[in-house]
Amino acid sequence: KLQEREEFIRESWVKAMEARLVRDELTKCHRHEGVNHLENCRWLSDKYITMLKENKVKGYKKIDV
């Protein structure tokens, strides 16, 4: 059970770090494209938004209220 918990937390952190990498690439794209960043970086910003929604770091405890 402890091994499963550690794997779950590790996977959660990996997904969060992937989102951070996409954010860094989005920042580079914004700087590189300049005024055209809205058109040329849209796919990257959409990917980042979906990753923010899905890839949150979650703990192993579930509390039902």
Gaussian input, Z-matrix of N, CA and C with variables (Angstrom, degrees):
# hf/3-21g

backbone

0 1
 N
 C     1     B1
 C     2     B2     1     A1
 N     3     B3     2     A2     1     D1
 C     4     B4     3     A3     2     D2
 C     5     B5     4     A4     3     D3
 N     6     B6     5     A5     4     D4
 C     7     B7     6     A6     5     D5
 C     8     B8     7     A7     6     D6
 N     9     B9     8     A8     7     D7
 C    10    B10     9     A9     8     D8
 C    11    B11    10    A10     9     D9
 N    12    B12    11    A11    10    D10
 C    13    B13    12    A12    11    D11
 C    14    B14    13    A13    12    D12
 N    15    B15    14    A14    13    D13
 C    16    B16    15    A15    14    D14
 C    17    B17    16    A16    15    D15
 N    18    B18    17    A17    16    D16
 C    19    B19    18    A18    17    D17
 C    20    B20    19    A19    18    D18
 N    21    B21    20    A20    19    D19
 C    22    B22    21    A21    20    D20
 C    23    B23    22    A22    21    D21
 N    24    B24    23    A23    22    D22
 C    25    B25    24    A24    23    D23
 C    26    B26    25    A25    24    D24
 N    27    B27    26    A26    25    D25
 C    28    B28    27    A27    26    D26
 C    29    B29    28    A28    27    D27
 N    30    B30    29    A29    28    D28
 C    31    B31    30    A30    29    D29
 C    32    B32    31    A31    30    D30
 N    33    B33    32    A32    31    D31
 C    34    B34    33    A33    32    D32
 C    35    B35    34    A34    33    D33
 N    36    B36    35    A35    34    D34
 C    37    B37    36    A36    35    D35
 C    38    B38    37    A37    36    D36
 N    39    B39    38    A38    37    D37
 C    40    B40    39    A39    38    D38
 C    41    B41    40    A40    39    D39
 N    42    B42    41    A41    40    D40
 C    43    B43    42    A42    41    D41
 C    44    B44    43    A43    42    D42
 N    45    B45    44    A44    43    D43
 C    46    B46    45    A45    44    D44
 C    47    B47    46    A46    45    D45
 N    48    B48    47    A47    46    D46
 C    49    B49    48    A48    47    D47
 C    50    B50    49    A49    48    D48
 N    51    B51    50    A50    49    D49
 C    52    B52    51    A51    50    D50
 C    53    B53    52    A52    51    D51
 N    54    B54    53    A53    52    D52
 C    55    B55    54    A54    53    D53
 C    56    B56    55    A55    54    D54
 N    57    B57    56    A56    55    D55
 C    58    B58    57    A57    56    D56
 C    59    B59    58    A58    57    D57
 N    60    B60    59    A59    58    D58
 C    61    B61    60    A60    59    D59
 C    62    B62    61    A61    60    D60
 N    63    B63    62    A62    61    D61
 C    64    B64    63    A63    62    D62
 C    65    B65    64    A64    63    D63
 N    66    B66    65    A65    64    D64
 C    67    B67    66    A66    65    D65
 C    68    B68    67    A67    66    D66
 N    69    B69    68    A68    67    D67
 C    70    B70    69    A69    68    D68
 C    71    B71    70    A70    69    D69
 N    72    B72    71    A71    70    D70
 C    73    B73    72    A72    71    D71
 C    74    B74    73    A73    72    D72
 N    75    B75    74    A74    73    D73
 C    76    B76    75    A75    74    D74
 C    77    B77    76    A76    75    D75
 N    78    B78    77    A77    76    D76
 C    79    B79    78    A78    77    D77
 C    80    B80    79    A79    78    D78
 N    81    B81    80    A80    79    D79
 C    82    B82    81    A81    80    D80
 C    83    B83    82    A82    81    D81
 N    84    B84    83    A83    82    D82
 C    85    B85    84    A84    83    D83
 C    86    B86    85    A85    84    D84
 N    87    B87    86    A86    85    D85
 C    88    B88    87    A87    86    D86
 C    89    B89    88    A88    87    D87
 N    90    B90    89    A89    88    D88
 C    91    B91    90    A90    89    D89
 C    92    B92    91    A91    90    D90
 N    93    B93    92    A92    91    D91
 C    94    B94    93    A93    92    D92
 C    95    B95    94    A94    93    D93
 N    96    B96    95    A95    94    D94
 C    97    B97    96    A96    95    D95
 C    98    B98    97    A97    96    D96
 N    99    B99    98    A98    97    D97
 C   100   B100    99    A99    98    D98
 C   101   B101   100   A100    99    D99
 N   102   B102   101   A101   100   D100
 C   103   B103   102   A102   101   D101
 C   104   B104   103   A103   102   D102
 N   105   B105   104   A104   103   D103
 C   106   B106   105   A105   104   D104
 C   107   B107   106   A106   105   D105
 N   108   B108   107   A107   106   D106
 C   109   B109   108   A108   107   D107
 C   110   B110   109   A109   108   D108
 N   111   B111   110   A110   109   D109
 C   112   B112   111   A111   110   D110
 C   113   B113   112   A112   111   D111
 N   114   B114   113   A113   112   D112
 C   115   B115   114   A114   113   D113
 C   116   B116   115   A115   114   D114
 N   117   B117   116   A116   115   D115
 C   118   B118   117   A117   116   D116
 C   119   B119   118   A118   117   D117
 N   120   B120   119   A119   118   D118
 C   121   B121   120   A120   119   D119
 C   122   B122   121   A121   120   D120
 N   123   B123   122   A122   121   D121
 C   124   B124   123   A123   122   D122
 C   125   B125   124   A124   123   D123
 N   126   B126   125   A125   124   D124
 C   127   B127   126   A126   125   D125
 C   128   B128   127   A127   126   D126
 N   129   B129   128   A128   127   D127
 C   130   B130   129   A129   128   D128
 C   131   B131   130   A130   129   D129
 N   132   B132   131   A131   130   D130
 C   133   B133   132   A132   131   D131
 C   134   B134   133   A133   132   D132
 N   135   B135   134   A134   133   D133
 C   136   B136   135   A135   134   D134
 C   137   B137   136   A136   135   D135
 N   138   B138   137   A137   136   D136
 C   139   B139   138   A138   137   D137
 C   140   B140   139   A139   138   D138
 N   141   B141   140   A140   139   D139
 C   142   B142   141   A141   140   D140
 C   143   B143   142   A142   141   D141
 N   144   B144   143   A143   142   D142
 C   145   B145   144   A144   143   D143
 C   146   B146   145   A145   144   D144
 N   147   B147   146   A146   145   D145
 C   148   B148   147   A147   146   D146
 C   149   B149   148   A148   147   D147
 N   150   B150   149   A149   148   D148
 C   151   B151   150   A150   149   D149
 C   152   B152   151   A151   150   D150
 N   153   B153   152   A152   151   D151
 C   154   B154   153   A153   152   D152
 C   155   B155   154   A154   153   D153
 N   156   B156   155   A155   154   D154
 C   157   B157   156   A156   155   D155
 C   158   B158   157   A157   156   D156
 N   159   B159   158   A158   157   D157
 C   160   B160   159   A159   158   D158
 C   161   B161   160   A160   159   D159
 N   162   B162   161   A161   160   D160
 C   163   B163   162   A162   161   D161
 C   164   B164   163   A163   162   D162
 N   165   B165   164   A164   163   D163
 C   166   B166   165   A165   164   D164
 C   167   B167   166   A166   165   D165
 N   168   B168   167   A167   166   D166
 C   169   B169   168   A168   167   D167
 C   170   B170   169   A169   168   D168
 N   171   B171   170   A170   169   D169
 C   172   B172   171   A171   170   D170
 C   173   B173   172   A172   171   D171
 N   174   B174   173   A173   172   D172
 C   175   B175   174   A174   173   D173
 C   176   B176   175   A175   174   D174
 N   177   B177   176   A176   175   D175
 C   178   B178   177   A177   176   D176
 C   179   B179   178   A178   177   D177
 N   180   B180   179   A179   178   D178
 C   181   B181   180   A180   179   D179
 C   182   B182   181   A181   180   D180
 N   183   B183   182   A182   181   D181
 C   184   B184   183   A183   182   D182
 C   185   B185   184   A184   183   D183
 N   186   B186   185   A185   184   D184
 C   187   B187   186   A186   185   D185
 C   188   B188   187   A187   186   D186
 N   189   B189   188   A188   187   D187
 C   190   B190   189   A189   188   D188
 C   191   B191   190   A190   189   D189
 N   192   B192   191   A191   190   D190
 C   193   B193   192   A192   191   D191
 C   194   B194   193   A193   192   D192

   B1=1.4501
   B2=1.5292
   B3=1.3067
   B4=1.4668
   B5=1.5253
   B6=1.3302
   B7=1.4713
   B8=1.5345
   B9=1.3267
   B10=1.4639
   B11=1.5263
   B12=1.3113
   B13=1.4674
   B14=1.5231
   B15=1.3396
   B16=1.4700
   B17=1.5139
   B18=1.3282
   B19=1.4634
   B20=1.5275
   B21=1.3172
   B22=1.4634
   B23=1.5239
   B24=1.3157
   B25=1.4641
   B26=1.5234
   B27=1.3241
   B28=1.4618
   B29=1.5211
   B30=1.3294
   B31=1.4595
   B32=1.5243
   B33=1.3143
   B34=1.4605
   B35=1.5265
   B36=1.3232
   B37=1.4638
   B38=1.5226
   B39=1.3206
   B40=1.4707
   B41=1.5219
   B42=1.3324
   B43=1.4706
   B44=1.5200
   B45=1.3295
   B46=1.4657
   B47=1.5281
   B48=1.3192
   B49=1.4611
   B50=1.5301
   B51=1.3351
   B52=1.4613
   B53=1.5208
   B54=1.3175
   B55=1.4660
   B56=1.5230
   B57=1.3205
   B58=1.4596
   B59=1.5282
   B60=1.3280
   B61=1.4674
   B62=1.5281
   B63=1.3219
   B64=1.4734
   B65=1.5182
   B66=1.3315
   B67=1.4658
   B68=1.5238
   B69=1.3273
   B70=1.4663
   B71=1.5211
   B72=1.3242
   B73=1.4599
   B74=1.5240
   B75=1.3207
   B76=1.4648
   B77=1.5252
   B78=1.3121
   B79=1.4661
   B80=1.5228
   B81=1.3321
   B82=1.4679
   B83=1.5238
   B84=1.3216
   B85=1.4624
   B86=1.5245
   B87=1.3305
   B88=1.4715
   B89=1.5234
   B90=1.3180
   B91=1.4716
   B92=1.5161
   B93=1.3256
   B94=1.4653
   B95=1.5258
   B96=1.3204
   B97=1.4546
   B98=1.5287
   B99=1.3110
   B100=1.4629
   B101=1.5131
   B102=1.3371
   B103=1.4657
   B104=1.5273
   B105=1.3185
   B106=1.4618
   B107=1.5263
   B108=1.3109
   B109=1.4639
   B110=1.5246
   B111=1.3310
   B112=1.4633
   B113=1.5250
   B114=1.3130
   B115=1.4616
   B116=1.5229
   B117=1.3165
   B118=1.4581
   B119=1.5263
   B120=1.3035
   B121=1.4702
   B122=1.5175
   B123=1.3196
   B124=1.4632
   B125=1.5286
   B126=1.3341
   B127=1.4602
   B128=1.5283
   B129=1.3225
   B130=1.4576
   B131=1.5251
   B132=1.3227
   B133=1.4583
   B134=1.5295
   B135=1.3274
   B136=1.4569
   B137=1.5218
   B138=1.3253
   B139=1.4641
   B140=1.5227
   B141=1.3250
   B142=1.4633
   B143=1.5313
   B144=1.3165
   B145=1.4692
   B146=1.5305
   B147=1.3206
   B148=1.4680
   B149=1.5163
   B150=1.3268
   B151=1.4668
   B152=1.5252
   B153=1.3186
   B154=1.4609
   B155=1.5294
   B156=1.3198
   B157=1.4613
   B158=1.5271
   B159=1.3193
   B160=1.4581
   B161=1.5237
   B162=1.3176
   B163=1.4623
   B164=1.5175
   B165=1.2924
   B166=1.4527
   B167=1.5208
   B168=1.3149
   B169=1.4568
   B170=1.5195
   B171=1.3330
   B172=1.4545
   B173=1.5184
   B174=1.2934
   B175=1.4565
   B176=1.5141
   B177=1.2933
   B178=1.4638
   B179=1.5174
   B180=1.3270
   B181=1.4662
   B182=1.5165
   B183=1.2909
   B184=1.4651
   B185=1.5133
   B186=1.3225
   B187=1.4425
   B188=1.5168
   B189=1.3149
   B190=1.4701
   B191=1.5170
   B192=1.3215
   B193=1.4733
   B194=1.5068
   A1=111.47
   A2=116.72
   A3=121.14
   A4=110.45
   A5=116.55
   A6=121.05
   A7=110.54
   A8=116.58
   A9=120.12
   A10=110.88
   A11=116.03
   A12=121.12
   A13=110.76
   A14=116.48
   A15=120.30
   A16=111.57
   A17=117.39
   A18=120.47
   A19=111.04
   A20=116.39
   A21=120.50
   A22=110.88
   A23=116.59
   A24=120.76
   A25=110.44
   A26=117.23
   A27=121.16
   A28=110.75
   A29=117.11
   A30=120.71
   A31=111.33
   A32=115.78
   A33=119.99
   A34=110.86
   A35=116.39
   A36=120.00
   A37=112.07
   A38=117.25
   A39=119.83
   A40=110.21
   A41=116.28
   A42=119.30
   A43=111.48
   A44=117.05
   A45=120.02
   A46=110.70
   A47=117.53
   A48=120.61
   A49=111.23
   A50=117.04
   A51=119.63
   A52=110.31
   A53=116.17
   A54=119.79
   A55=110.65
   A56=117.13
   A57=120.40
   A58=111.07
   A59=116.70
   A60=120.13
   A61=111.24
   A62=116.33
   A63=119.51
   A64=109.73
   A65=117.35
   A66=120.67
   A67=110.98
   A68=116.84
   A69=119.96
   A70=111.41
   A71=117.05
   A72=120.30
   A73=111.20
   A74=116.21
   A75=120.39
   A76=110.83
   A77=116.67
   A78=120.81
   A79=110.60
   A80=116.55
   A81=120.24
   A82=110.78
   A83=115.92
   A84=120.35
   A85=110.54
   A86=117.03
   A87=120.60
   A88=110.71
   A89=116.21
   A90=119.74
   A91=111.55
   A92=116.21
   A93=120.69
   A94=111.71
   A95=117.40
   A96=121.14
   A97=113.29
   A98=117.57
   A99=120.23
   A100=111.98
   A101=116.31
   A102=120.32
   A103=112.52
   A104=118.26
   A105=121.35
   A106=112.49
   A107=117.36
   A108=119.33
   A109=112.56
   A110=118.20
   A111=119.48
   A112=111.64
   A113=117.02
   A114=120.60
   A115=111.77
   A116=116.96
   A117=120.58
   A118=114.00
   A119=118.15
   A120=120.76
   A121=112.28
   A122=117.15
   A123=119.88
   A124=112.42
   A125=117.35
   A126=120.41
   A127=110.61
   A128=116.59
   A129=120.57
   A130=110.93
   A131=116.91
   A132=119.13
   A133=111.05
   A134=118.12
   A135=120.30
   A136=111.15
   A137=116.08
   A138=120.64
   A139=110.59
   A140=116.62
   A141=120.97
   A142=111.49
   A143=116.51
   A144=120.23
   A145=110.81
   A146=117.43
   A147=119.07
   A148=111.12
   A149=117.25
   A150=119.72
   A151=110.87
   A152=118.04
   A153=120.21
   A154=111.44
   A155=116.04
   A156=119.78
   A157=111.39
   A158=117.22
   A159=121.39
   A160=114.07
   A161=118.23
   A162=121.03
   A163=113.36
   A164=117.28
   A165=120.02
   A166=109.70
   A167=116.27
   A168=120.10
   A169=107.63
   A170=114.71
   A171=120.54
   A172=109.15
   A173=115.58
   A174=120.34
   A175=110.76
   A176=116.40
   A177=120.15
   A178=112.56
   A179=118.01
   A180=120.43
   A181=110.01
   A182=116.16
   A183=122.68
   A184=107.18
   A185=116.29
   A186=121.33
   A187=108.99
   A188=116.02
   A189=120.99
   A190=108.29
   A191=115.01
   A192=119.27
   A193=109.44
   D1=-39.19
   D2=178.60
   D3=-65.37
   D4=-38.16
   D5=178.57
   D6=-63.77
   D7=-42.05
   D8=178.43
   D9=-62.60
   D10=-41.34
   D11=179.56
   D12=-61.87
   D13=-45.70
   D14=179.62
   D15=-63.84
   D16=-39.96
   D17=178.34
   D18=-64.36
   D19=-41.06
   D20=179.46
   D21=-62.40
   D22=-45.58
   D23=-179.95
   D24=-66.58
   D25=-39.71
   D26=179.02
   D27=-62.81
   D28=-45.92
   D29=178.57
   D30=-62.74
   D31=-37.70
   D32=178.02
   D33=-62.45
   D34=-42.77
   D35=178.88
   D36=-68.86
   D37=-36.20
   D38=177.85
   D39=-62.31
   D40=-43.09
   D41=178.20
   D42=-64.36
   D43=-37.63
   D44=178.28
   D45=-65.96
   D46=-38.41
   D47=178.81
   D48=-70.28
   D49=-32.39
   D50=174.65
   D51=-63.00
   D52=-40.13
   D53=177.24
   D54=-63.86
   D55=-36.69
   D56=177.87
   D57=-65.02
   D58=-39.47
   D59=177.68
   D60=-64.47
   D61=-40.43
   D62=177.72
   D63=-64.70
   D64=-39.05
   D65=177.13
   D66=-61.12
   D67=-42.53
   D68=178.74
   D69=-63.35
   D70=-41.46
   D71=177.56
   D72=-65.34
   D73=-36.50
   D74=177.48
   D75=-64.57
   D76=-39.95
   D77=177.43
   D78=-63.42
   D79=-43.08
   D80=177.73
   D81=-62.43
   D82=-41.55
   D83=-179.65
   D84=-63.70
   D85=-42.13
   D86=178.65
   D87=-60.50
   D88=-43.40
   D89=-179.04
   D90=-68.44
   D91=-39.53
   D92=-175.88
   D93=-72.81
   D94=-41.17
   D95=-174.24
   D96=-81.30
   D97=-24.82
   D98=178.89
   D99=68.65
   D100=-125.88
   D101=-174.88
   D102=-71.28
   D103=-16.99
   D104=-179.17
   D105=-92.90
   D106=11.92
   D107=-174.33
   D108=-65.55
   D109=-26.71
   D110=179.88
   D111=-64.61
   D112=-36.61
   D113=179.56
   D114=-83.80
   D115=-44.83
   D116=-170.54
   D117=-82.84
   D118=-19.96
   D119=-178.03
   D120=-112.00
   D121=10.53
   D122=-176.12
   D123=-61.08
   D124=-42.64
   D125=-178.79
   D126=-61.31
   D127=-35.57
   D128=-179.95
   D129=-72.56
   D130=-38.60
   D131=178.79
   D132=-69.96
   D133=-35.83
   D134=175.82
   D135=-64.37
   D136=-40.93
   D137=178.10
   D138=-63.78
   D139=-40.78
   D140=-179.88
   D141=-65.57
   D142=-40.84
   D143=179.40
   D144=-64.14
   D145=-43.58
   D146=178.34
   D147=-66.64
   D148=-36.19
   D149=178.26
   D150=-67.52
   D151=-35.29
   D152=177.19
   D153=-63.85
   D154=-38.82
   D155=-179.78
   D156=-69.95
   D157=-39.67
   D158=-171.48
   D159=-92.49
   D160=-31.74
   D161=-168.93
   D162=-104.33
   D163=53.21
   D164=177.13
   D165=-85.10
   D166=147.74
   D167=176.85
   D168=-74.61
   D169=124.36
   D170=-177.15
   D171=-118.30
   D172=141.96
   D173=175.31
   D174=-80.33
   D175=179.47
   D176=-178.18
   D177=-92.87
   D178=-11.91
   D179=-179.51
   D180=-90.42
   D181=135.16
   D182=175.65
   D183=-113.30
   D184=122.78
   D185=179.74
   D186=-113.31
   D187=120.11
   D188=178.43
   D189=-94.81
   D190=128.17
   D191=179.61
   D192=-113.68

